[in-house]
Amino acid sequence: MRKTTLILALLAAVLCGRAQDFLTPESYGIYSSNRHGNETLFRLLFQKPKSNNAVWEMEYKTFFLCAPSFSAEYALEIGDSELTFTKANQNIYMSLSRHLQECQPDPLKVVSVDVKKMSVPEETCERLSNLFKLATMTATHLENIPCGLDGTTYYFNHRRNLASVWEPENGRTARLVKMADSLCYAVSHHDTNVLNRQLEECKELTQEFKRALPDIYFKPIYSIFRRGNNTYWTCGTYCEDCIRFELANINVTNKDTCKMIASVYSDSLSAWSRELFLMSDRPEYPTVVLDKSCDTAFCEARTYENHTVRKITLSDKLWRRDVILSAAMLPPGRYYFVEGQWKKEE
């Protein structure tokens, strides 16, 4: 017995020293060892599914879910202008196991759930949702993922991206878990001071996860079509916003030829798209027109409702990082690039 205890203690010490500091992609089989486990979990922790497929509905929500080995599970759902905290009165997984293995009552009938709601500005929900999106986009599979005999697994979901982490101790992932837990406290106690402090942490974490996004999200794609005399496509694969790129006055109809031309600029488009992504909380991405017949560069920025659309036209010799990035930050107006800087047209 003493030898077994010593081995378990050493194992726990080793695993704690290798605590997971990254999110891992997950399927929705959170309680996959039990039949209907996901349905039971989601129907209890997330109130009133609109359809019979509770798992399918949860795939499209933004939520944080805490699943301890023995104590009660709890969750935070981020809506459009409301945060909802739910906590079971007992461990759903264990209740479900007893139900399936020992003919105990169905947990849907015996597990009660406490629900707290907090109305917040839409901007608050947008900021939290954006953080969850970026965090789940950084999820990666790595070898030797640490796991323990018992502990807590934390899940983050955004629009069909589900990721988890087991017992993080430090780093941005641990801060993400701590922030989500603090949000649960803020909602359950209607504590706006705690909520506001977490929004500051949310801003810092958003920038950290943005910097950690894999390069693949910024690789150019070749969605090619013709617009007048111009050949047009976009840079980026997953990010909602990206640089738009046009080749002006080039009559190209063959897609392979278009790809060949675009590949010359692909590294620059990828790098610049990422830099623009990191420059602002809400970057405004330009359309860049490469026109070999142009001997200078000009930028036209127009404001539509609450966003600005920019179109930068330049020659090969001005296809430079400093020119494009500086033009992407200009206020509305029409500008010319003269003597190494942008000057507004009078």
C-alpha positions in Angstrom: 0.0 0.0 0.0 2.8 2.4 0.9 4.6 1.6 -2.4 1.4 2.3 -4.4 0.8 5.5 -2.5 4.3 6.7 -3.2 4.0 5.9 -7.0 0.8 7.8 -7.2 2.3 10.8 -5.4 5.3 10.8 -7.7 3.0 10.5 -10.8 0.9 13.4 -9.6 4.0 15.6 -9.0 5.4 14.8 -12.5 2.0 15.6 -14.1 1.7 18.9 -12.2 5.1 19.9 -13.4 3.9 19.4 -17.0 0.6 21.2 -16.7 -1.0 21.9 -20.0 -0.6 25.5 -21.2 -2.4 25.2 -24.5 -5.9 24.5 -25.7 -6.6 21.2 -27.5 -9.2 20.7 -30.2 -12.2 18.7 -29.0 -15.1 16.9 -30.5 -18.5 17.3 -28.8 -18.2 13.9 -27.2 -17.4 15.5 -23.8 -19.0 12.6 -22.0 -18.5 10.2 -24.8 -18.1 7.1 -22.6 -21.8 7.3 -21.8 -24.7 7.0 -24.2 -26.6 10.3 -24.5 -24.0 12.0 -22.2 -23.8 15.2 -24.3 -27.5 15.5 -24.5 -27.9 15.2 -20.7 -25.0 17.6 -20.0 -26.2 20.3 -22.4 -29.9 20.0 -21.6 -29.1 20.5 -17.9 -26.5 23.3 -18.1 -27.8 25.2 -21.0 -31.4 26.1 -20.7 -34.3 25.3 -23.0 -32.9 24.0 -26.3 -35.1 24.9 -29.2 -34.8 21.5 -30.9 -34.4 17.9 -29.9 -30.7 18.0 -30.8 -29.1 19.9 -27.9 -25.6 19.0 -29.1 -26.1 20.6 -32.5 -27.5 23.8 -30.9 -24.5 24.1 -28.5 -22.1 23.8 -31.4 -23.2 27.3 -32.6 -23.1 29.0 -29.1 -20.3 30.7 -27.3 -19.7 29.2 -23.9 -17.3 28.2 -21.1 -17.8 24.9 -19.4 -16.1 23.7 -16.2 -16.2 19.9 -15.7 -14.5 18.7 -12.4 -14.0 15.1 -11.7 -16.2 15.0 -8.6 -17.8 18.3 -7.9 -20.7 19.9 -9.8 -20.3 21.2 -13.3 -21.0 24.8 -14.2 -21.1 26.9 -17.4 -21.2 30.4 -18.7 -23.0 31.2 -21.9 -22.3 34.5 -23.8 -25.4 35.8 -25.6 -26.0 38.9 -27.6 -26.5 41.2 -24.6 -26.7 38.8 -21.7 -24.4 36.5 -19.7 -26.0 33.3 -18.2 -24.3 31.3 -15.4 -25.6 27.8 -14.6 -24.4 25.3 -12.0 -25.7 21.9 -11.2 -26.3 20.8 -7.7 -24.3 17.6 -8.2 -21.8 16.1 -10.6 -23.8 15.3 -13.8 -21.2 12.8 -15.1 -21.4 10.7 -12.0 -25.2 10.9 -11.9 -25.3 9.8 -15.5 -22.9 6.9 -14.9 -25.1 5.6 -12.0 -28.2 6.0 -14.1 -26.7 3.9 -17.0 -24.8 1.3 -14.9 -26.9 0.9 -11.7 -30.5 1.8 -12.9 -30.5 5.0 -10.8 -32.9 7.8 -11.7 -32.4 9.8 -14.9 -30.2 12.8 -14.1 -32.6 15.0 -16.1 -35.1 14.2 -13.4 -33.0 14.4 -10.3 -30.2 17.0 -11.0 -31.3 20.6 -10.3 -29.6 23.6 -11.9 -29.2 27.1 -10.5 -29.5 29.8 -13.1 -28.2 33.4 -12.9 -28.5 36.0 -15.6 -26.8 39.4 -16.1 -27.7 41.9 -18.7 -24.6 43.6 -20.2 -23.9 45.9 -23.2 -23.7 44.2 -26.6 -20.1 45.4 -26.9 -19.2 43.4 -23.8 -20.6 40.2 -25.3 -18.8 41.0 -28.6 -15.5 41.4 -26.8 -15.8 38.2 -24.9 -17.0 36.3 -27.9 -14.1 37.5 -30.0 -11.7 36.4 -27.3 -13.2 32.9 -27.3 -13.1 32.8 -31.1 -9.4 33.6 -31.1 -8.5 31.3 -28.2 -10.2 28.3 -29.9 -8.5 29.1 -33.2 -5.1 28.6 -31.5 -6.1 25.1 -30.3 -3.5 22.5 -31.4 -2.8 18.8 -31.0 0.6 18.2 -29.3 2.1 14.9 -28.2 2.2 13.8 -24.6 -0.8 15.9 -23.4 -0.7 15.7 -19.6 -3.6 14.2 -17.8 -4.1 13.4 -14.1 -6.0 10.8 -12.1 -8.6 13.5 -11.3 -8.9 17.2 -11.7 -10.8 19.7 -13.8 -11.2 20.1 -17.6 -12.2 23.5 -18.9 -14.0 23.8 -22.3 -14.3 26.9 -24.5 -16.6 27.0 -27.6 -17.2 29.4 -30.4 -19.2 28.6 -33.5 -18.3 24.9 -33.8 -14.8 25.3 -32.5 -14.6 23.4 -29.2 -11.3 23.3 -27.3 -10.3 22.2 -23.8 -7.5 22.4 -21.3 -6.8 20.3 -18.2 -5.7 22.0 -15.0 -3.6 24.9 -16.5 -1.2 26.4 -13.9 0.4 29.4 -15.7 0.5 31.2 -19.0 -2.2 32.8 -21.1 -4.4 29.6 -21.0 -4.4 29.7 -17.2 -5.3 33.4 -17.3 -8.1 32.6 -19.8 -9.6 30.0 -17.4 -9.2 32.4 -14.4 -11.0 35.1 -16.3 -13.8 32.8 -17.3 -14.2 31.7 -13.7 -14.2 35.3 -12.5 -17.0 36.0 -15.0 -19.0 33.2 -13.6 -18.6 34.8 -10.1 -19.5 38.2 -11.5 -22.7 36.9 -13.0 -23.7 34.8 -10.0 -23.2 37.8 -7.7 -24.2 40.5 -10.1 -20.8 42.1 -9.4 -20.1 44.8 -12.0 -16.7 45.6 -10.5 -15.5 42.1 -11.1 -17.0 42.1 -14.6 -15.2 45.4 -15.5 -11.8 44.1 -14.2 -12.2 41.0 -16.4 -12.9 43.1 -19.4 -9.4 44.7 -19.0 -8.0 41.2 -18.8 -10.1 40.2 -21.9 -8.4 43.0 -23.9 -4.9 41.9 -23.0 -5.7 38.2 -23.6 -7.3 39.0 -27.0 -4.0 40.6 -28.2 -2.0 37.6 -26.9 -4.2 35.0 -28.6 -4.2 37.1 -31.8 -0.4 37.0 -31.9 -0.5 33.2 -31.4 -2.8 32.5 -34.4 -1.2 30.0 -36.8 0.2 31.4 -40.1 -2.2 29.3 -42.1 -5.0 31.7 -41.2 -3.3 34.4 -43.2 -2.2 32.4 -46.3 -3.7 33.8 -49.6 -6.6 32.0 -51.2 -7.3 32.1 -54.9 -11.0 32.9 -55.2 -10.4 34.5 -58.6 -12.9 36.3 -60.7 -13.0 39.2 -63.1 -14.2 42.7 -62.3 -14.0 44.8 -65.5 -10.4 44.7 -66.6 -9.1 43.7 -63.2 -8.3 40.3 -61.8 -9.4 40.0 -58.2 -8.9 37.7 -55.1 -8.5 37.9 -51.4 -5.8 37.2 -48.9 -6.6 35.1 -45.8 -8.4 31.8 -45.2 -10.2 31.9 -41.8 -10.1 35.4 -40.5 -13.2 37.3 -41.3 -11.3 40.3 -42.5 -8.3 40.3 -44.9 -6.4 42.3 -47.5 -8.1 42.4 -50.9 -5.8 42.2 -53.8 -6.3 43.3 -57.4 -4.1 43.2 -60.5 -5.2 46.2 -62.6 -5.2 46.3 -66.4 -4.1 42.7 -66.8 -6.3 40.6 -69.0 -5.8 37.2 -67.4 -8.4 34.5 -67.8 -6.5 31.3 -67.0 -6.7 30.5 -63.3 -3.3 28.8 -63.2 -1.7 32.0 -64.6 -3.5 34.0 -62.0 -2.1 31.7 -59.2 1.4 32.0 -60.6 1.2 35.8 -60.6 -0.4 35.9 -57.1 2.3 33.5 -55.7 4.9 36.3 -56.3 3.1 38.4 -53.7 1.7 35.7 -51.4 4.4 36.0 -48.7 3.9 39.8 -48.5 0.1 39.5 -48.5 0.3 36.9 -45.7 2.7 39.0 -43.6 0.9 42.3 -44.1 -2.5 40.8 -43.5 -1.3 39.5 -40.2 0.3 42.8 -39.2 -3.0 44.7 -40.1 -4.8 42.1 -37.9 -2.6 42.9 -35.0 -2.6 46.7 -35.4 -6.1 47.3 -34.0 -9.0 45.8 -32.1 -11.1 46.4 -35.2 -8.8 46.7 -38.1 -10.1 48.1 -41.4 -8.5 46.1 -44.2 -7.8 47.8 -47.5 -8.1 46.7 -51.1 -4.7 46.9 -52.7 -4.5 47.4 -56.4 -1.2 46.7 -58.1 -1.1 48.8 -61.3 2.1 48.7 -63.3 1.0 51.7 -65.4 0.9 53.8 -62.3 4.0 55.7 -61.4 3.0 56.7 -57.8 0.5 55.6 -55.1 -2.8 57.0 -54.0 -5.3 56.0 -51.3 -9.0 56.7 -51.2 -10.7 56.2 -47.9 -14.5 56.5 -47.6 -16.7 56.1 -44.5 -19.9 54.0 -44.7 -22.0 54.1 -41.6 -19.6 52.8 -38.9 -16.7 51.5 -41.0 -14.2 52.9 -43.5 -13.4 51.4 -46.9 -9.9 52.0 -48.3 -8.5 51.4 -51.7 -4.8 51.7 -52.3 -3.5 51.9 -55.8 0.3 51.7 -56.4 3.1 50.7 -58.7 5.6 47.8 -58.4 8.2 50.1 -57.0 5.9 51.2 -54.1 4.8 47.6 -53.2 6.2 48.0 -49.7 5.2 47.2 -46.2 5.5 50.8 -44.9 3.3 52.2 -47.7 0.5 49.7 -47.4 0.4 49.6 -43.5 0.5 53.4 -43.2 -2.3 53.9 -45.8 -4.4 51.4 -43.9 -4.6 53.7 -40.9 -5.4 57.0 -42.8 -8.6 58.8 -41.9 -11.3 59.3 -44.6 -10.1 61.3 -47.6 -8.0 61.0 -50.8 -4.2 60.9 -50.4 -1.1 60.8 -52.6 2.2 59.3 -51.6 4.7 62.1 -52.1 8.3 62.2 -50.9 7.9 59.2 -48.7 4.7 60.2 -46.9 1.0 60.4 -47.5 -0.4 63.9 -48.2 -4.1 64.6 -48.3 -5.5 66.0 -51.6 -6.6 69.6 -51.1 
